[in-house]
Amino acid sequence: MMNKNSLETLYQRVNLIKIGVYGLLVLGIYYSALTRLIGYDWARDDFTYCYLMPLVIGYLIWEKRERLAELLSVPSWCGLIPFTFGLVLFWLGELSGEYFTLYISFWLVMVGMLWMHFGWQKIKITAFALILSLFMFPLPNFLYTKVSLRLKLISSRLGVGMLQLYGMSAYREGNVIDLGFMQLQVVDACSGLRYLIPLIIMGLILAYFFKAALWKRIILVISTGPLAILVNGMRIGLTGILCQVWDPKIAEGFFHDFSGWFIFMFSLGVLLLEIKILHKIGPSKKSAVSSKKPPSSLEKVGSRASVIQSVGPLHQEAASVSGLKAKKKMLSMVGIILLAATLVLSWGVNFREKIPVIKPLAQFPEQVEGWSGIRQSMEQKFIDSLDLSDYLIIDYYNKEKRAVNFYVAYYESQRKGESIHSPATCLPGSGWIFREAGSIAIDTPGYNEGSVKVNRAFMQKLDHRQLSYYWFSQRGRVLTNAYQLKIFTFWDALIRQRTDGALVRLVTPVYEFEEVEQADARLQGFTMKIWPLLNEFIPGREIK
């Protein structure tokens, strides 16, 4: 018979094997997602802080090592809830092509495994570290673009206000600041998102160690948002001032890079000063930054006893070590089976897309029933940024020389990061203000319903006005928002093995002495003429 030490050694070896099996299965399932996360997303300038996040998370867990060692691991079937939901999200992300869904799926699976094997008590102790680890995952592209655009516009306003306060002549058009002698472009790198997220993380960590009243810690975390936006606006203003005083190349080169580091350190100093001020307001604990006092040996015994009692008085045998090991063994078998099945299905089932063969958009006619077109081209850097498969830009003119700009962006696939960019996220950044935004029903010859609802936007920039219609043509459907895009992309990937689609946008100027209704009539008339032609170039519900 094996003695106690031999059994313990064997048990430890079995645990190591299970950890290895878990690791290989999770790596096999999430290999493409983790490769993109570390090799692409983290390498983007706005998210390079993510490389430090595993070290921060590791330290926060290591800091709780004594409390974790004191508690008995109590396996829990409740951990299967996030674990299973994470696997469901895996299929949703895999089929819809949304990496953020895959990242959240990975997080839920990891939390579920920890909960299953270590129990709720240990999850609560490490809860802050686990929640903070969510910051390792960049926002979805469509949400990131909207947030970045709003921050750019706010930072531009603050920068212009600072320049005007200094006495300089500055005018803002969207995210372009005109200084008279030069123009400053507030690009994504200057949106403030690069400082906002790290500062929120820093604020959360400081609040975590700041042993004070809850309201003080909440104030500390909330203040990181306005602080990041304010200092970023100051940075843009200083750049404009230095462009006038020094060589613009120096101001936009060395200062642009150095100021980012300086502003972050300055913001950190402001947060530490805020802690000092909050510490002096009202009653506070002994130390502003301290660790919890280690529990006494009596408390250790009590914590273990409470865990054992919590298992249930009716089944005391389950509280024994052998009972817990048997429960953990069952959970391990269930977890490994579910992961193995997911891995086999994800690698074995054929999810290759059926990409339709269509006419290239270069063949789209330049003469359309009373309209004559002039074809335009796009710079390669914009084509690469949009990740599109084919595109079309034609300026059409009618007999009265009224213009309609016609743009189509076609995507053979919208999986794994390649997705349509909505005009609503880019037009405001170029200085256009949405005066009216909604939808309108237009007649569409040959379409099943006879009419279709599309997005309508009336915009203005200074004295210039324009009207725009746009919609997303998705495998026979006409959609109007990004959320519909994601839902139907997932559904069609699952049912049809297709995620192809296109953005169609029409823009016409609202000419002087012309009413908006006349521009509406022009766009609707033009849409009726090009609709039958579009069906030849954009695939419908069924592949021909």
N, C-alpha and C positions, 0 to 999 in steps of 0.2 A: 504493500500500500504506500501511496505517496504521502510524505509528511506535509505539514502546513506550509512550510517555506517553499517546497516544490510546487504545491498547488498555486501559491501566490505568484510564483515566477511564471508558471504556465499561463495563468490568467492575464498577467501583464503582457506576455508575448501575443496572446490572442487579441488583446486590446490594440496592440501595435499593428497587427495584421488587419484588423477591422478599420483602423484609421487609414491605413494604406489603401485598402479597397475603396473606402469612402472617397478618399482624395483622388484616386484614379478615375472613379465614376464621375465625380463632379467635374474634374478637368476635361474628361471626354465630352460631357454634355455642354459645358460652357467654354470650350476651347476658343471658338471663333469670337465669342463675345469678350472674353478676357484678353485675347490678343489685340482686339481693337481698342479696348479700354486702356490698356497699358501702353500700347505702341502708337496709338493715334490720338485718343481723347486726352490722355494725360500729357501728351507732347504739345498740345495746343497751348499757346501763350497764356490763355485765361485759366488754364487748369494745371499748370506745372506744380502747384502746391500739393496736388494729389499724391505725388511721389513721396511726400513726407507723412501722409496720413496713416499708412500702415505702422510707422514708427510711433506716432502719437497714440493710435489705438492700442498698440502693444504695450506702451508705457502705462496707459490708464488701466489696463487689465492687470499688468504686473504690480501696480500700486495696490491692487485689491487682493494680492496673492494670499495674504495671511487670513483674511476673512473667508476667501474661497476654500482654503484648506481646512478651516474649522467646520464647515458645513458638510454634511453627508450628502452625496449625490443621490437624488431620488428620481429615477427615470419616470417620465410622464407621457402618457398617450396624448395629452393635450398638444404636445409638440408637433404631432402629425397635422394639426390644423394649418399652421403657417407653412410647414413642409409641403403638404399636398397643394395648397394654394399657390406656392412658388412654382411647382411643376406645371400647374395649369397656366400660369403666366408665361412659363417658358414656351409653351406651344403658341400662345397668343403672340408673343414677341417674335418667335421663329417664323411664323406664317405671315404676320403683318409687316415684318422687317423693321420693327422699332427696337433699337438697341437698348433704350432706356428701360423698356419692359423686361428685357433679358437681364439687365443689371439688378432691377428690383427682384426679379425671380431668383437670381443667385443669392441675394441678401436674405430673402425669406427662407430659402432652402437651408442656408447656413444657420440662421437663427433657429429654425425648426429642429435641425439636428442637435444643436446645443441644448435646446429645451428638452428634447426627447431623452437625452442621455445624462444630463446633469440636473435637470429639474428647475422649477420656477424660482426657487430661492436664489440660486446662483445666477439665473437670468436677470433677476432684479438688481443684484449687486453690480453686474456688468452692463446694465441697461444704458447708461450714459455713453459708454464706449460703443455699444452696438448702434445706438441712434446716431452718434457722431459719424460712424462709418458710412452713413448714407451720403455724406458730402463728397465721397470719393467718386460718385456717379454724376457726370454732367447732365444738365437738363436736356430734355428732347429738343431737337433742332427747331421745331416750329415755336416752342415756348421760349427757348433761349433767344431766338431772333427777336421775338416781341419784347422781352425784358431788356435785351441789349439796346434795342431801338429807343425805348422809353428813357432809359438811362442816358443815352447819347443826347437826346433832345433836352433833358433836364440839365445835364452838364453843360451843354451849349448855351442855354439861357443864363446859367450862373456865370459862365466864362465871359459872356458878352456884358453882363451886368458889372462884373469886376473891371473889365476894360473901360467901360463907360465911366465908372466911378473914378478910375485912374485919370480920365480925361482924354482917352483915345476915342477916335471915331470908329465904331464897330457896328456892323449890321449882320444879323443872323438870318439865313435862309435854310430852314431845315437844320441839318447838322453841318452846314458850311458857314463859317464865320468870315465875312469880308472886312478886311482891315484897311481897304483902300489901296495900299501898296502891295498887298498879297492876300491870298485866301488860305484859311486854315480849315482842313477837312477833319471833322471829328469822326474818326473811323472806329471800328469795333474795339481796337486796342485802347481807345480813350473813353469807352462807354462807362467805365467805373466798375463793371462787373468783375474785372480782374482784381479789384481791391475789396469789393463788397463781400464776396463769398469768404475769402480768407479772414476778413475782419469779423464777419459773423461767427466763424469758427473760433477765432481768438476770443471774441466776447463770450461765447458759450463756455470755453475752457476756463476763462477768468471767473465767470459767474459760478462755475462748478466748484472751484477752490475758494471762492469768496464766501466765507462763513458769515452770512448776514441774513437779514430778513428777506423773504421771498420777493417782496416788491422791489427791493433794492437790486436784486439780481436780474429781475425782469427789465428794469429800467436800463441796466448796463447792457443787456443784450439788444434791446430795441434801439438804443442810441447808436449802435454800429451802422445801421442803414443810413440815417441822415448824415452821420459823420463821413462815411465813405463817399456819398454823393457831393457833400460840401467841399471836401478836400480835393476831389477830382475836378470840380468846377474851378477851384482856385488854381489847380495845376494848369488847366487850359488857359485861364486868364494870364498866368505868369508866362506861359509859352508865347502868347500874343505880345506881351510887354517886351520880352527879351528879343522877339523877332524885330522889334523896332529899334531897340538899343544895340543889339549885337547882330552878327551875321545870322540870317534865318537858318542856315544849314547847321550852325552850332546849336541854336535854340531847339530845332526840331530833331537834332541828332543826339548829341551827348546829354543835353538837359532833359530831353524826352525820356531817355532811358534812366538817367540818374534820379530824376524827379519821382519816378514810380517807386523806387526803393525808399527815397527820403520820405515821401508822403505816407507810405505804409508804416515806417518807424515813427513818424510824427503822430499818426492815428493811434498807434499802440501806446505812445506816451500820454495821449489825451485820455485813453481808456484807463490807464493806471492812475492818472490824476483824478478821474471820475470815481474810481474805487476809493481813493483817499478821502474825497469829499463825502461820498455816501457813507463811509465808515464813521465819520464824525457826526452824521445826522441821526439823532435818535439813539435808542439803546442798541448795542451791538455786542457780538461775542468777543472773546478774548483776542482772537487772532483773525486778521483779515484773510490770510492765506495759510491754511493749516490742514493737516490730515486728521482723520478721526482717531481718537484714543483706542489703542488695541484693547479688546475685551479681556476680562480676567478669565482665569481658568474655570471659575464657577459659571461664567457666562457661556464659555465654550461648551461645557457639559449641558447647560440648559438649551443651547441652540440645537445640539444634536438630539436631545430628548424631545424638543418641540417638533423637529422634523419627523422623528419616528412616530410620535403621537398623531401627527397630521395625516399619516397614511391611513388610519382608520382603526377604531377600537374593536370592530367586529372581526377583523382579519389581522391579528397581530403577527401571524407568521410571515405576512408580506413585508413587515418592517425588518425582518432579519436580513443579514448580509446576503445569505444565499437566495432569499426571495427577491431582493433588489437586483442581484446578478442575473437571475432567471428572467426578470422583467426587462432588463437592459438587453439580454440576448434576443428576446422576442422582438423588441423595438429595432434592434440592429438588423435582424432578418427582414422585417417589413421595409425598413428604409433602404437596404441594399437591393431588395427585389424591385421596389419602385424606381430607384435610380437606374438599375440595370435595364428594366423594361423601357424607360425613357431613352436611354442611350441607344439601345438596339433599334427602336422605332425611328429615332432622329437620324441615325446613320443608314438604316436599312430601307426605310420607306422612300420611294421616289418622289421628292418634292420639286423636281426640276420644272421650271416654268414653261408653259406653252406660249412662246413669244410669237405673236401674229406677224405675218409678212404683209407689209403695207407699201403704198407708194411713198417714195421719199418726198418730204415737204418742199424740196427744191423744184418739184414739178407742179406745184400749186400755180394756177394761172394768174397772170398779172392783169388780164382783162376780164372783168366780171360785170356783165350787163349794165353798161353805162358808167362803169368805174374803171379807171386806168391806174395801174400800180407801179411803184418804183421799189424794187427789192433792196433791203438794207442788210448789213452784216453786223455781227457782234464780235467784240474782241475775244481772243482765245481764253484770256484769264477769267472772263465772265462765264464762258462756256464751261470751263473746268470747275468754277465755283458752284454753278447750278447743277452739275452732274447730269445734264440732260442728254438724251440720245439723238434728238434731231430738233431743229427749231425753224421758225419762219418769222420774218419781219418784213412787212410790205406796207408802204404808205400809199393808200388809194385816194384818188381824187375824182369827184364827179364833174359834170359839165359846168357847174357853178364854181368850180375850184375849191369846194369844201372837202376837207381831208378827214380820213379815218385811218388811224394807225392800227394795223392788224398784226397781232403777235400770237404765235402758237409755240408752246414748249412741250415736246413729246418725250415720254419716258417708257422705255421697253420694260423696265422693272422698277418697282418702288420698295424693294426689300433692302434691309441692312444699310440704312443710312441714306439711301437715294430716294428723295421725296420731292414733291412739287413745292415751290416757294410761292406763297400767296402774295399778290400785289399789295394787300393791306398791310404787310410788314415792311415794305420798302418805299412806297410812295411818300409817306410822311417824312421820311429821312431826307428826301430830296427837296423839301420845302413846301410840298403841297398840303393844304389843310382840307380835311374832309368837311364840307358844309352839309352834305346829306349823304347818308350811307344806309342802304337797305337792299331791297330786292324788287324785281319787276317781272311780270309775266310777258313774254314775247311770243309771237306766232312763229312756229318752226315747221315748215313744210316737210312732210315725210316722217316726222317724229310721231311716236305712238299716240301721245296725248293731244297732239295738234298745237300745243303751246308748252312752254317750259319757263320755270322761274330761274332767273340769274341774278347775280349781284349787280347792284347799281351804285355808283359813287359819283357825286358831284363835288369837284375839288376846285380850290382857288389858290393862286400864288401871286401876291400883289394884284395887278390888274388883269392877270391871265386866268381864264376859267376853262375847265375842261370836264367832259362827262365820260365816264368809263363804264363798260359792261365787262364782266368777267365771270367765268364758271370753270368747273373742273369736269372734263369729259372722261368718265371712268367706265370703260367696258359696257357701253350702252346706257349708262346713267349720267345724269347731269346733276352735280353736287355743288354746294355753295360754301362749305366750311371744312376746316382741317379735321375736325372730329369725325365727320362723315367719311372723309377720306380714309382714316385709320380703320374705322369699323368695317367698311366695305372692302378695303384691301385685305384685311384678315379673312373675311368671309369668302372672297373670290379666290384667294390663295388656297384656301381649304377645299372649296367646291370645284373650282375651275382650273386651278394651277396657273392663274394669271394675276398679275398686278400692274399691267400696263395702264397708262393713262396720259392725259394731256391737260395743260392749262390753256384756255383760250381767253384772250383779252382784246377788247376793242376800245380805242380812245379817240374822241373827236374834240376839237376845240369848240368852245361856246363863243362864237365870234361877237365882235362889237355890234351893238344894236340888235342882237339876236336873243330870243328867249330860250330858256332851257328846254322848253317843250319842242322847239324846232330841232335842237340837237338830239333829243330823244327820238323824234321821228326819223332823223337821219340814221341813227344807229340801228333802230329797229328795221328800217328798210334794208340797210346793208346786211344785217344778220339774216334776214329772210333769203337774200340772194346767195350768201356764201354757205348757208347751212347744208344744202344738198351736196355741195362740193366737199365739205368737211367730212362727211360720212365716207368718202372715198379714201381719205388720208388718215383718219383716226378710227381704229377698230371698234366695232360695236359689241353687242352682247355675245354674238356667236362669231367664231373664227371662220372666215370664208375659205 
